[in-house]
Amino acid sequence: MLLVVDANRIFSALLSKGKVFSVFLVNKLRNKFEFKAPEFLLYEIGRHLGEIVERSKLPSGEVAKVFKFVKEEMEFIPFNEFNKFAGEAEQIAPHSKDVQYFALALSLNGAIWSDEVTFKEQSRVKVFNTDEVRALLRSNLGAAI
């Protein structure tokens, strides 16, 4: 299953090795999801990296390792590969900052992984929150993650 990953999921993994990080870790073993993100997400993370390191429960060296791991588990797609879906995405995205996630999901016929409640207020793109993604992983594992 293809999941477009919202920036806040990455930020969450970098702030603590909790539920979000466990999804990436278990998926590395199970390979159930293909994680994709707009390329601009790398810019967003870079722009907030100082704040992330400052707020993280992890030592700065560990934040770098987690980011490297998560980045290797994802494919980052340039906007020019999905920009033709931007107009449709503008109609359904709750905020202008979210248009690229919706455009990418539309272009790939995929879902979005986000804990933003407002993402689910539209019916065009399926949106899974972290607990739902974990449940999908559990459904094949037979064990709690």
C-alpha positions as semicolon CSV with decimal commas, in nm:
position;residue;x (nm);y (nm);z (nm)
1;M;0,000;0,000;0,000
2;L;0,127;0,342;-0,092
3;L;0,122;0,608;0,181
4;V;0,211;0,973;0,138
5;V;0,370;1,078;0,466
6;D;0,280;1,411;0,621
7;A;0,569;1,619;0,764
8;N;0,433;1,595;1,117
9;R;0,480;1,217;1,112
10;I;0,850;1,270;1,038
11;F;0,877;1,539;1,306
12;S;0,714;1,299;1,553
13;A;0,966;1,024;1,475
14;L;1,250;1,272;1,532
15;L;1,109;1,396;1,861
16;S;1,085;1,051;2,018
17;K;1,123;0,692;1,910
18;G;0,755;0,625;1,977
19;K;0,460;0,498;1,772
20;V;0,555;0,672;1,449
21;F;0,912;0,546;1,456
22;S;0,784;0,194;1,528
23;V;0,580;0,206;1,206
24;F;0,892;0,279;1,002
25;L;1,089;0,013;1,189
26;V;0,831;-0,265;1,155
27;N;0,763;-0,171;0,794
28;K;1,133;-0,212;0,714
29;L;1,093;-0,577;0,812
30;R;0,744;-0,632;0,668
31;N;0,755;-0,407;0,361
32;K;0,379;-0,355;0,370
33;F;0,386;0,016;0,287
34;E;0,561;0,226;0,025
35;F;0,628;0,560;0,192
36;K;0,636;0,863;-0,038
37;A;0,656;1,235;0,030
38;P;0,682;1,556;-0,166
39;E;1,046;1,655;-0,205
40;F;0,976;1,986;-0,030
41;L;0,942;1,788;0,294
42;L;1,322;1,766;0,308
43;Y;1,335;2,146;0,297
44;E;1,073;2,170;0,574
45;I;1,269;1,935;0,797
46;G;1,590;2,124;0,730
47;R;1,416;2,452;0,810
48;H;1,298;2,319;1,148
49;L;1,596;2,096;1,233
50;G;1,732;2,322;1,509
51;E;1,392;2,335;1,678
52;I;1,349;1,958;1,639
53;V;1,686;1,882;1,798
54;E;1,612;2,125;2,080
55;R;1,268;1,972;2,154
56;S;1,359;1,609;2,093
57;K;1,379;1,360;2,377
58;L;1,669;1,203;2,187
59;P;2,034;1,313;2,190
60;S;2,123;1,515;1,878
61;G;2,333;1,229;1,738
62;E;2,036;0,996;1,774
63;V;1,808;1,246;1,597
64;A;2,049;1,237;1,302
65;K;2,044;0,854;1,297
66;V;1,665;0,841;1,315
67;F;1,636;1,097;1,035
68;K;1,879;0,901;0,818
69;F;1,683;0,579;0,879
70;V;1,342;0,736;0,811
71;K;1,474;0,914;0,501
72;E;1,604;0,583;0,363
73;E;1,257;0,428;0,412
74;M;1,091;0,693;0,194
75;E;1,096;0,814;-0,163
76;F;1,085;1,190;-0,213
77;I;0,905;1,302;-0,528
78;P;0,975;1,635;-0,703
79;F;0,672;1,863;-0,743
80;N;0,703;1,865;-1,123
81;E;0,610;1,494;-1,123
82;F;0,270;1,554;-0,964
83;N;0,194;1,925;-1,012
84;K;-0,084;1,856;-1,264
85;F;-0,292;1,740;-0,964
86;A;-0,236;2,063;-0,768
87;G;-0,563;2,224;-0,883
88;E;-0,771;1,930;-0,768
89;A;-0,569;1,908;-0,447
90;E;-0,636;2,276;-0,370
91;Q;-1,008;2,194;-0,371
92;I;-0,978;1,922;-0,105
93;A;-0,673;2,013;0,106
94;P;-0,772;2,178;0,436
95;H;-0,482;2,426;0,418
96;S;-0,261;2,556;0,137
97;K;0,045;2,403;0,308
98;D;-0,113;2,059;0,259
99;V;-0,178;2,082;-0,116
100;Q;0,139;1,895;-0,212
101;Y;0,047;1,594;0,005
102;F;-0,295;1,569;-0,155
103;A;-0,160;1,629;-0,507
104;L;0,099;1,355;-0,460
105;A;-0,159;1,112;-0,322
106;L;-0,391;1,187;-0,614
107;S;-0,112;1,140;-0,869
108;L;-0,010;0,805;-0,721
109;N;-0,363;0,691;-0,637
110;G;-0,241;0,648;-0,280
111;A;-0,348;0,733;0,071
112;I;-0,206;0,983;0,319
113;W;-0,062;0,903;0,662
114;S;-0,143;1,199;0,885
115;D;-0,283;1,263;1,230
116;E;-0,440;1,590;1,110
117;V;-0,812;1,540;1,178
118;T;-0,906;1,793;0,909
119;F;-0,747;1,572;0,641
120;K;-1,039;1,331;0,683
121;E;-1,299;1,599;0,612
122;Q;-1,280;1,520;0,241
123;S;-1,369;1,194;0,065
124;R;-1,139;1,197;-0,238
125;V;-0,819;1,070;-0,071
126;K;-0,811;0,802;0,199
127;V;-0,633;0,923;0,513
128;F;-0,496;0,696;0,785
129;N;-0,386;0,820;1,125
130;T;-0,094;0,659;1,309
131;D;-0,310;0,418;1,508
132;E;-0,480;0,302;1,187
133;V;-0,144;0,249;1,014
134;R;-0,022;0,051;1,314
135;A;-0,340;-0,159;1,305
136;L;-0,279;-0,237;0,938
137;L;0,072;-0,355;1,025
138;R;-0,060;-0,559;1,320
139;S;-0,319;-0,728;1,101
140;N;-0,038;-0,917;0,931
141;L;0,193;-0,948;1,230
142;G;-0,028;-1,104;1,492
143;A;0,154;-0,901;1,758
144;A;0,118;-0,555;1,902
145;I;0,349;-0,279;1,787
